[in-house]
């Protein structure tokens, strides 16, 4: 039985391996963890994606469950419950079982709160202070929304000409 000699050359091989590893990392996109809080940048992107129906559709139903409201705002139900606890303008009805049912007025108030927290980046305390000092904040928000709809309509009309 013959014994052969094994030679190890770590100098060049380790450099080649590092080059291969770095080239692999360049091709693979880095996926961030889905756990934890979203960054302000991610929340700002998602703020435009809420799906709240217009007033004529919103007021067709008398009550909305917390799941339906959370789906409209694309948020967790726990966050909606937290906002209910923090903001006194939210007063959803509760049945004997304890389920929360939001009236269309509550959904509109939630929309104002969502606008302050997610789009304008207010803190909870800052949004509370704003709502306390500006009783007509909801009306102002509705007016701004209607003006934005008119602006988008006019821009679309201009582009079609």
Buried (B, 14 or more C-beta within 10 A) or exposed (E): EEEEEEEEEEEEEEEEEEEEEEEEEEEEEEEEEEEEEEEEEEBEEBBEEBEBEEEEEBBEBEBBBBEEBBBBBEBEBEEBBEBBEEBEBBEBEEEEEEEBBBBBBBBBBBBBBBBBBBEEEBEBEEBBEBBEEEEEBBEEBBEEEEEEEEEEEEEEEEEEE
